[in-house]
């Protein structure tokens, strides 16, 4: 009963005159932004969407240039037909039931609410898996772990397999700190900091330039902690870096910084307590991970993404289920970079 009564007042003592009313407006849970669709290409999706679970992608052959003098006998080069394969081998699903009695007496449409939430959760799981994959990590349901090399490949080998290159995994050693430690980051590279956030971006941009990666189509995904330091007034980040009229969508921050489209995501890998750990000398157990690349570096493809409803054979209920089958492939290891960092 919502209203109190005075001592000795006995009229309508059970409070049934004031019924509980359930609103038809439902409070929806907060949703994380998904960024994978914006940073990956789907160039090969159409080739496997309707038939087959893999596609072989032919690499451009390397050509040898030789010097020439008059009378030189020319040597003919044999072309190498190298390729790699993208396999659709990842799958997620959901299934739930709504009993006929529950449906008849409910004042809201739980089927619509649940399918909307399920669709988001499928997309969120896809986003988390692909961001972990391109960063070199995998989620085991409770923690992030370093991803092992697939059978038949060698981790950190030369470009050509789908593993990140060792030189592209930035830690404190790349900035004069202890090799293997995370990079302590402060807004202005202040006391105890090896570098500021812009210096990390500068280093990745320089290494992309040296690898002949196109300047158009570069992206970087950061977590909220890195984004906060990046946008701090002490970082002297001029307003022009965030200029433009772009709206915040799919986690993208307006404008570009150091030639990168910047995305903010809560689905990036982290170790231990993550990036929000003060460790002036860096850490090997507590850090966040950011990832950068080029639009051509990562490819994704979905073969099946469907939802269906059918009658339960055991109860008077409608069962709704959905499945998403997809693949992901790191096509250009030389154009993909990660950086382990924590707060300085």
N, C-alpha and C positions, 0 to 999 in steps of 0.2 A: 504494500500500500504506500503510495507516494506521499500522502498528506498525513501529518500527525494529528492526534485527537487529544482533547483535554481529558484529564483524569476523571473517571466516572461517566464519560460520554459513551453511550451504548448504541447509538443509532448506526445501522449498517456497519457492524463491528468488523466484518471480514474484508472490507475494502473492495468488494467486487463491483461496486458502482464505477470504479476507475480502472477499466481494462488496459492491458498492455497492448500497444499497437506496434506492429513491426513495419518499418519503412520499406517501401518498394525500391528505394535507392540503396544500392549496395556499395560499401566502401571497398574499393579495389586496392590490392597491394601495389607498392611501388615497383617499378620495372627498371631494370638496368638497360642502358643503351647497348645496341648491337653495332659493331663496326666492321665485321668481316666482309660483309657484302660490298663495302666501299673500298677496302684495301686489297681484295683479291680479284682476279679476272676469271671469267667463265667462258673463255675462248673455246674450250673443248667440251663443254657441257652438252651441247646439242648432239655430239657424235655418240654419246653413251646414254642419253636420256631415255631412248626407246629400245635400245638393243645393246647387249653386252655390259660387262662390268668393268672394263678397262679400255684404255686407248693408248697406243704407242705414239710418241711424239718424236719426230725426227729432228736432230740437231743440225744446225748449219755447219757444213764442213769447214775445217781450217785449211787455209791456202798458204803455201810457202812461197815467199818472194826471194828470188835469187838475183845476184848481180850478173851483168852481161857485158862481154867484150866481143869485138869482132871475131868471128870464126869459132865462137864457143859452141860446143855440142850441147844442145838443150836436153835437160833431164825432165822426164814426164812424171808428175806426182800422181800417186794413187790416192784417190779420195777415200776417206773413212766414213762409213754410213752409221754413225753412232745414234742411239736413241735412248729414251727412258720411258717408263710406263706410269700412268696415273691410274690407280685402282680405286673403284668404289667399294670400300670395305668397312665403313663405319655406319652404324645403325642405332637409332633410338626409337622408343615407342611409349605410348601411354594407353591406358584402358580403364574406364570406370563405368558404373551402372547407376541408373536412376530408376527406382522402383515405381510402379504405376501409382501406388497409394501416395508416395512422396510427391510425385508429379501432380496428382489431382488436388492435393491439399496444400501445396506450396504456393506462396504469394509472389514468388519470383521464379524466373526461368533458370533453374540450376544447370540445365543442359547447356544453355548458351554461355553462362558464366564459366562453367568448368572447361568447355572447349576453347574459350578465349584464353583462359589461363594456361591450358595445355599447349596451345599454339605458341604462346610466349616462351614457355619453359623449353620446348623443343628448340626454338631459335636461340635461346640463351645457352643451352647445352652445346649446340653447334658452334656458337661464338666462342665459348670458353675452350672447347676442344681445339679449334683451329688456331686461336691465339697461343695456346700452349704448344701446339705442334710447331708453329713457325718460330717460337721462342726457344725450342729445344726441351720442353717440359711436357709432362702428362699429368692429369688429375686422376687420383685413384679413389676419389669419393670423399676423402678427408684431408688430403695434403697433396702438394705438388712434388713431383720427383723428376729427376733428369731423365729424358727420354733416351732409350737405348736405340742403337742403330738397327734398322730393319735387316732381316736376313739377306746376305749377299752384298751388303754395302759395308764400307769402313767409315766409322765416325771421324769427322774432321779431316777427311782426305781431300784430294784436289777437287776442284769444281767438276761436277759431272754426276755426283750422287746427290741425295736429297738431305744431307746433313749440313748443319751450319758450319762454316769454316772457322777454325780455331782463331784466326786473326780477326774475325768479325765479332768475337765475343769480348766486349770491352769490360775490363775490371780496373781496379786502382792501379795495377801495374802499367797500364797504358798512359797514365798521367803522372808517373813518378812515384807512385805509392807501392805498397806491398803487393806483389803479384798474386792474383787469385782473390784478393779482398774486394769487397764492393767499393764503389766510388763514393766517398763522403761528399755530399752536395750541399752548398749553401747558396742563398739567393745571389750573393755578390762574390762568391769564392772567398769568403772571409776566413777568420781564424779557425784553424783546424780543418779547413776544406781543401781538398786537392783541386777541386774545380767547381765552377758554377754550371747551371743547367745549359746555358748557351754554349759553353765550351764543349760539352758532350755532343751537342748538335753540330757544332763546327767540325769536330773530329770525324763524326760519321759522314757529314757532307763532303769533307775532303777525301775520305777513303772511297766514297762513291765516285767522286770525280776521277780519282786515280784508277778506278776499275771501269771507267768509261760508261758509267750508268747515266742514262738520259736524265737531264735536269727536270724535265716535265714528268709528272707522275710519281714523285717521291712522297712518301708518307711516314708518319711516326705515330705510334700509339703509346700513350703515357697513362699512369695511374693518377688518381686525385692528389696524392702527396706531391708528386713531381710537378703536376700542373700548378699547384699552389705556390711552390717555390719559383716556378717559371714566371708566374704572373705577379710575384711580389714586387712592390715598388722599388725595393733595394736591388733588384736585378737590372734596373735601368732599361727595362724592355719598353721601347718607345711605342706610343699608341698606334703608329702606322703599321706595326707588325700585326695588330689585330684589326686593321681597318677593313672597310667593306661592309656590305649590307647582308652578308650571308646569315641565315638563321642557324641556331644551334640545332642540329638534327643528326640522328644516328651517332651521337657522341662527338661530332666534329665541332671544333672550336673555329670561330670565324677567322678568315684570312690565312696567311701562311707565315711561317717563321723559318728563316734560314733555308728557304726553298722547300720546306716540308708542309704538307697538309697535316694538321695536328688533330688527333682523336683522343678523347678521354674515355677510359674503360675501367670497370671494376672486375673484368675477367682476365686480366694479365696474371701471369704466374708470380709467386713470391715465396720466399723461404723463411721459416721461423715466424717471427713477429712482423715480418715485412719491412717496408721502407721507413715506417715511422719509428725508427730506432736511431738514437743518437750514438754514433760510433765514429769519432774523429779519425781513427786510423783505418776505417773500413771494417767489414765483417765478412766472414765466410758462412755464417749460419743465419743471420737476419738481414734480409735485403729485399728490395723490390726489383722487378725486371721491366725494362721498357724495350720496345722492338721497333725497328725502322726498316723500310724496304722500298721497293718500286712496284708499280702496278703489274709489271710483267713477272715479278719474282714468285708470286703465290697464285696457284690456280685451285679453284674449287668446282665441284660438279655434284648436282643432285640427280639421282636416278628415280627415286620414288619419294613423293611427299604427299600423302593422302590421309583422309579422315573418312571413316565409315561408321554407320549406326545400324544395329541389327537387334532383333528380339532375343532375349536370353532363353536358352533351351531349358533352364532349370527353375527360373523364377519369373514372375510377372514384372519384367523390367526391360528397359531399353539399355543396351550396352553401346558405348561409344569408344572407339579406339582410333589411334592414328600412328603412323610410322614415317620416319624420315631416314632415307638411305643416301649417304653422300660419300664423296672422296675428297682428299686434299693432297696437294703435291707442291713441294718447294722446287720450283723450276730453275731458279737462279740463286744459288747459295752466295755468290759473290756480291749480290745486291741486297742481302738481308743481314741486318746487324742487331745485336742485343747489347744491353748495358745493365750490369748489376749495380745498384746504388742504394745508399741510405742517407739519412740526414746527417749533416756535419755538426 
